[in-house]
């Protein structure tokens, strides 16, 4: 069972694509890809960015962070479009996800005991709820994560499902967002700003 999300959560945006030692800074620099650009971050910034895969409110994230002076680091990441704070209430969650895309970075495979999983059936993998799995599979092909959620909820309703967690888009959106965090922590998926959405 997926734990309920707090009223708002911080999400990491972008995907790490390269890491190198910077002789100038004496630190490891990581390049994160965003639509149409890349952003280079320090090791401390990357640590806070990774901590944002835990699905916490901003205050809890900053309080529990292992990064020294996390507020300044948070602001730096947020200002460069690498962190976003999303409302997760039923009234707001779909509007928040209408400005984001979910990208899958890991294939879908079949585990002999668990069935369909995201990741390597013989290595690191994660099992999604069936409806969330459908959203995960569809999301890279549509413009926004919200569009994928509406499509999957609509299909389930047309097929006669009476599961309110699946046929009501707001509820399905909360499930999808909750299950995004374990995927993000494993590097299996990322959220990106949708093209044309405000930054």
SVG drawing of the C-alpha trace seen along z (x, -y; Angstrom):
<svg xmlns="http://www.w3.org/2000/svg" viewBox="-19 -31 61 48">
<polyline fill="none" stroke="black" stroke-width="0.4" points="0.0,0.0 1.4,-3.4 1.6,-5.9 -0.5,-9.0 1.4,-12.1 1.6,-15.3 -0.4,-18.3 2.5,-19.4 5.7,-17.6 9.0,-18.7 9.9,-16.8 13.2,-16.7 13.1,-17.7 15.6,-16.6 17.8,-13.6 21.5,-13.1 23.4,-12.5 27.1,-12.9 29.4,-13.3 33.0,-14.5 35.6,-15.8 36.0,-19.6 39.7,-20.6 38.6,-24.2 36.1,-23.7 37.8,-20.6 34.4,-18.9 32.4,-16.4 30.1,-18.1 27.0,-16.5 25.1,-17.5 21.3,-17.3 19.2,-17.3 16.1,-19.4 14.1,-20.0 16.3,-21.9 19.1,-22.5 21.5,-21.1 22.4,-22.4 25.6,-21.5 25.3,-21.0 27.8,-20.5 27.9,-17.4 25.9,-19.1 23.3,-20.3 23.0,-16.8 22.6,-15.3 19.7,-17.6 18.2,-17.0 18.4,-13.2 16.9,-13.8 13.9,-15.2 13.1,-11.7 11.7,-11.0 8.3,-12.6 8.5,-15.2 7.1,-18.7 9.7,-21.4 10.0,-22.0 10.6,-18.3 13.1,-18.0 15.1,-20.9 14.9,-19.8 16.1,-16.2 18.7,-17.1 22.3,-16.1 23.4,-19.1 24.9,-22.0 22.8,-25.2 20.1,-23.4 17.9,-26.5 20.4,-28.2 21.0,-25.0 17.3,-24.4 16.8,-28.0 19.6,-27.6 18.2,-24.3 14.6,-25.8 15.8,-28.9 17.4,-26.8 14.3,-24.7 15.6,-21.5 13.1,-21.4 9.4,-22.1 6.9,-22.1 3.6,-20.5 0.2,-20.6 -1.1,-17.1 -4.7,-17.8 -7.4,-16.3 -8.4,-19.8 -4.9,-20.7 -2.9,-17.6 -4.1,-17.2 -3.4,-20.9 0.1,-20.5 0.7,-17.4 -0.6,-19.2 2.7,-21.1 4.9,-18.0 6.0,-15.0 6.9,-11.6 9.8,-10.0 10.6,-6.3 14.3,-5.3 14.0,-1.6 12.4,1.1 9.4,3.1 10.2,6.8 8.4,9.8 9.5,11.2 8.8,14.9 7.0,14.3 5.8,10.7 4.7,10.5 5.3,7.2 7.8,5.0 9.7,1.8 13.5,2.5 15.5,5.7 13.5,8.7 16.8,10.3 18.2,7.2 16.8,3.9 13.1,3.7 9.9,2.1 6.3,3.3 3.7,0.7 0.0,1.0 -1.7,2.0 -3.3,-1.3 -0.1,-3.2 1.8,-0.8 -0.5,-1.8 0.2,-5.5 3.9,-4.8 3.8,-3.0 1.7,-5.7 3.2,-8.9 6.3,-9.2 4.0,-9.2 1.7,-12.1 2.3,-15.8 1.7,-15.8 1.4,-13.4 -2.1,-14.6 -3.1,-13.6 -1.8,-10.1 -3.8,-9.9 -7.0,-11.1 -6.6,-8.5 -6.0,-5.6 -8.9,-6.6 -11.2,-7.0 -10.2,-3.6 -10.8,-2.0 -14.2,-3.6 -15.2,-2.6 -14.2,1.0 -16.6,1.0 -14.2,0.7 -15.8,-0.6 -12.4,-1.1 -12.6,-4.8 -8.8,-5.0 -8.5,-4.3 -11.6,-5.8 -11.4,-9.2 -8.5,-11.0 -7.7,-13.0 -7.3,-9.8 -5.3,-8.1 -3.0,-11.2 -2.2,-10.9 -1.3,-7.2 0.9,-8.0 2.7,-10.8 3.2,-8.6 4.7,-5.8 6.9,-8.2 9.2,-8.7 10.4,-5.1 11.1,-5.1 12.9,-8.4 15.1,-7.2 16.1,-4.2 16.8,-6.3 14.0,-4.5 11.9,-7.6 12.1,-11.4 9.8,-14.4 10.4,-17.1 8.6,-20.4 6.2,-19.9 7.0,-22.0 5.2,-25.3 4.4,-25.2 5.5,-28.0 8.9,-27.5"/>
</svg>
